[in-house]
Amino acid sequence: MSEAMKTTNHEVIRAWIEARGGRPAVLSTSGKGAILRVDFGEAEEALQPIGWDDFFRILDDNNLAFLHQDMTADGATSRFNEFVERE
């Protein structure tokens, strides 16, 4: 696996997600709130689409950063991503 990078730059995050056919989403929970996710179109019933403004508001309000990988070790485009705490 190639190196993962962390960013809070909205333009970089949006470009990375859109380049891979992703859309902003949240995963519904049984409690209050939701979990920020990227929807790549796989069937996952609990994913709710949201707009980019809401996506970035949630990211910023929860002090999160976007950890992502551009390429896999074999040179393929990677969709690895994770939301992590900012340092």
C-alpha positions in Angstrom: 0.0 0.0 0.0 1.4 3.4 -0.9 1.5 6.2 1.7 -1.8 7.7 3.0 -2.0 11.5 3.3 -4.1 13.6 5.6 -5.8 16.9 4.6 -8.5 19.3 5.7 -8.5 21.2 2.4 -12.0 21.1 1.0 -11.0 21.5 -2.6 -8.5 18.6 -2.3 -11.0 16.4 -0.6 -13.8 17.1 -3.1 -11.5 16.5 -6.1 -10.2 13.2 -4.7 -13.8 11.9 -4.0 -15.2 13.1 -7.3 -12.3 11.7 -9.3 -13.2 8.2 -7.9 -17.0 8.6 -8.6 -17.8 9.2 -5.0 -20.4 11.4 -3.3 -20.7 12.8 0.2 -22.9 10.8 2.5 -23.6 10.0 6.1 -24.3 6.6 7.7 -27.4 6.7 9.9 -27.1 5.5 13.4 -29.6 4.4 16.0 -28.6 7.4 18.3 -28.3 11.1 17.7 -26.2 12.1 14.8 -24.6 10.2 11.9 -21.2 9.0 10.7 -19.5 10.9 7.8 -18.9 8.6 4.8 -18.1 8.6 1.0 -20.6 6.8 -1.2 -18.9 5.0 -4.1 -22.2 3.5 -5.3 -22.1 0.1 -3.6 -25.3 -1.0 -2.1 -25.4 0.1 1.5 -28.9 0.8 2.7 -28.0 3.0 5.6 -26.1 5.6 3.6 -27.9 8.9 3.2 -26.7 11.3 0.5 -25.8 14.9 1.6 -24.7 18.0 -0.1 -21.1 19.2 -0.1 -21.9 22.2 2.2 -23.3 19.8 4.9 -20.4 17.3 4.3 -17.8 20.0 5.0 -19.7 21.5 7.9 -19.8 18.1 9.6 -16.1 17.6 8.9 -15.1 21.0 10.3 -17.6 21.0 13.3 -16.2 17.6 14.4 -12.6 18.6 14.0 -12.0 15.8 11.4 -9.4 15.4 8.7 -9.6 13.3 5.6 -7.0 10.5 5.4 -6.7 9.1 1.8 -4.4 7.2 -0.5 -4.0 8.1 -4.2 -2.5 4.9 -5.5 -2.2 1.3 -4.3 1.2 -0.4 -4.1 0.6 -2.0 -7.6 -0.1 1.4 -9.1 -3.9 1.3 -9.3 -6.2 4.2 -8.3 -7.0 3.7 -4.6 -10.3 4.5 -2.9 -8.9 4.0 0.6 -10.2 6.8 2.8 -10.9 7.4 6.5 -12.1 10.3 8.6 -9.6 10.9 11.5 -9.1 13.5 14.3 -7.1 16.5 13.4 -3.9 17.0 15.3 
